Amino acid sequence: MSAPLTFTLRKALRAAVDLSPLTPDRLADLALTAIRDIPLAAGKASPRVEELFLVTGKDSAHLLFRRASDRFYSIGAGMTGGLIEVQGQAGDYLGLGMRGGKILVRGHAGAFAGAGMRGGLIEVRGNSGDLVGAARAGDRYGMNDGIILVTGNAGARVGDRMRRGTIVIKGSAGDYCGARMAAGTIVVLGEVGRFTGLGMRRGTIVLGRRPKERHACFNRCGTLKMQFLRILFRHLARSHRALADLAQRGPLCDRYSGDMAIGGDGEIMILRNSY
């Protein structure tokens, strides 16, 4: 097995760098000399890859960024397959519009992780910023398919305008979690902030802890055994080692429907073992 194609940052960055040209599918047929010569946008400059990175390895289906910085943005944007591994921090727009493959961040990520993604898996083994899987300004929807897993905490507006897919936050999430959702599933095992599900039309939000505030425009449907949760949790536990404890959670929950202010058919499920 050949070594992953590795990009080791040579020195601290002065400006944010767009890494969207460096994805497994874009580099598949390129020689190392051609890869080293690719220009990258960094503020007003366009440095070549070799000016910023020491490039080693051969396996372009597995990219490895070492000494990664939060000034790396758009890592894995538009990728369709392969693996990108980030050792360190990742900046904004991680996996922007990706359609397949996997991105693994061994650190924290910035805002808009998974914005507009259409497939694949993003795993952040740390915290993530605001707007995970959310719509960017001017976009009608956020993520449309795929899975985002954050093992730490996430910021505000997780899944804002989400269309499809699954987001799992093992830690806590900020205000407006699941706001304006069109569909999809969000699981938050820690605390959530205010206005969870505000303006949601469809979709499912699963909470591992009872929120301190509940939006008034959600109707209580009672305490139910939702076998959907058992199936979802077992699938996630089998697929992701970090979620192994989910196999013991559910299916008893308090279910709320809404947002009734806009005639929404979304649902918020609060796991009973959260009380």
N, C-alpha and C positions, 0 to 999 in steps of 0.2 A: 504494500500500500504506500503510495507516494505521500510526501508531506504536504500539508495544506499550503495554499498560496498565501504567504504571510506578509503583512504590511506593518512594519515596526516604525512608529513615529520617531523621527530623528531628534526633534527639539520642540519645545513648547510653542504653541501657535499664537500668533498675534491677531489673526482674523479667523472667523468661522469658515470652514471648508465644506463644499458640497461634494459628498462622496457617492452621489447617485450613479456616476459612470462605472463604479467598481462593484459589479454584481456577477455572480457565477455565469449567468447566461450571456452577459456582454463580454466577458473575458474568455469564453470557452475556446475560441479558435485563435487566440492571440499568443505570440511568443513573448517571453519575458522582456525582451528589448522594446517591443511595442507597448507593453503594459507600462513600463517605466516612463515611456514618453507621452502618456495620456495627460492632457491638460486638465486641471481642476480649478473650479471657480473659488476664489478666496478673497472676498472683498473686491477691490479694483484690480487685483492681480490674477494671473492664471498660471500658477506654478505647475511644473510637470510632477508626476507621481514621484519620481526618484529624488526630487528636491525636498520632499516632505517625508518620504518613507524609505526605509531599507526593505527591498522586496526580495523574498526568498521563497523556496518551495515550488511545487509544480502543479498540485491538484487544484485546478480552477473551479471545481465543483464545491470546494470547501475553502472559503476565505476566512482568514484570521487577522483581526486588527489588534495589535499589541500596543500597550501604553495609550490606549484610546482616550480621547478627550471629549468633554461636553461641547466642544466647538466642532465636532464632527456632526453635520446634519444630513438628513436624507440618506442615511445608511440603508441599503437594500431597497431603495425606491424602485418600484416597478418590477422587481425580480419575479421570475416565474418558476424557479427551481433551485436546488442546491442548498447549501448551508453557509450562513455568515455567522461567525463567532466574534464577539467583541469582548476583549479583556480590558476592563476599565469603564469609563463613562460613555454614554451616547447622547448626542444632542437632540434637537427637535426633529420631528418628522421621520422618526424611525419607521422603516417599512412603509413609507408613503405609497399608496396605490399598489402594493405588492399583490401578486396573483398566485403565488405558490412558493414552496420551499420553507425554510426555517431560519429565523434570526434568534440567536441566543446572546443575551447581554449579561455578562458577569459583573454587574454594577448597576448604576442608576441610569435612567433615561429621561429625556426632556419632555416637552409638551407635544401633543398631537401624535403620539405613538400609534401606529396603525391607522392613521387617517386615510380614508378612501380605500382601504385594503379590500381585495376581492377573493382572497384565499391564502392558505398557508398558515404558519404558526409564528407568533412572536412571543418569546419568553424573556422576561426581565427579572433577573435574580437580585432585585433591589427595589428601590422606589421609582415611581414614574411621575411626571409632571401632570399638568392639567390636560383635559380634553383627550384622554385615551380613547381611541376608536371613534372620535367625534368628527363632525363635519367642519371643514375649513370655511372661512368667510366666502360666501358666494356659492358654495356647494349645497345642493339640495339634501343630500344624505351623507352620513359618515360611513363607517365600515359596512360593507355589503356581504361579507362572508369571511370565514377564517376564524382563528382562535387567538386571543391575546391573554397571556397569563402573566400577572405581576405578583411576585411573592412577597413584596413589601407593601407600602402604601401608595395610593394614587391621589392626585389633586382633584380639583373641581371638574364638574361636567363630564364625568366618565360616560361614554356612549351617547353623547348629545347628538340627536338626529340619526341614531344608529338604524340601519336598515335590515341587516341580517348578521349572523355570526354569534360568537360567544366570547364574553369577557369575564375573566375570573380575577378578582383582587383578594389575595389571602389576608392582607392587612386591612387598613381603613381607607375610605374614600371621602372626598370633600362634598361641598354643597352641589345641588342640582344633579346628582347621580341619576342617569337615565332620563334626563329631561328631553322632551320632544321625541322620544323613541318612536320609530315607525314599526319596528319588529326586532327580533333577536332576544338574546338572553344575557343578563348581567348577574354575576354572583359576587357578593361582597361579604367576606366572612368576619370582618372587623366592624368598626363603627362607620356610620355614614353621617354626613352633615344635614343641613336643612334642605327642604324642597325636593326630596327624592321623588322622581317620577313626574315632576311638574310638566304638564302638557303632553304626556305620552298618549299615543293613540292605540298602539298594540305593543306586544312584547312582554317579557317576564323579567322581573327583578327579584332575586332571592337574597335575603339578608340573614346573615348568621347571628346577628345581635339585634335586639329590639331598638329601633331608633328613638332618640330623645324627643323628636318632633315628628308628627305624621301630618302630611298635607290633608287639609279638610275635605278635598274633593275626591276622596277615595272611600268607597263603601265597603264595610266589613262583610265578608261572605261566610264567616264562621271558621271554625277549626276543622281542617280537612286532612285526610291522608292522600297526598298527591303522589301517586306511583311514578309520575313523570320525574319527580325529584330523585327517587331511588335509582331509576335508570340513568339519569343524567350524572349523578354523583358516582355511580359505579363505573360508568364509561370514563369520566375524567380521572378517577383514581387509577384505573388500569392504564390509561394513556400517559399520565404524567406523574412521575415519582413524587414530585413536590406536593401533590394533592392526594396522597395515599390515604390520609385520615378522613377524606370525604366519604369513603365507602361506609363509614359508620354513621353518617348524618342522614336526617330525614326519615320518613317522608311526611311526618306530622308537622303542620304549619298553620298559622293564621293567614288567611288569604284576603286581600283587599283588591277591589277593581276600580279602575279609573283611567285617566283623569276625567271625572264626570263633567267638569266645566266645559270640556270640548267634545263630549260624547265618546270619550276614549274607551277602548276595550282592553287596556293593558292590565297587568296584575302585579301586585307586590306580595311576595310570600315571605313571612317571617318565621323562621324555623322555631318550633316550640322548645327545643332544647337550648334556645337563647335566653330563656326567662330565668 
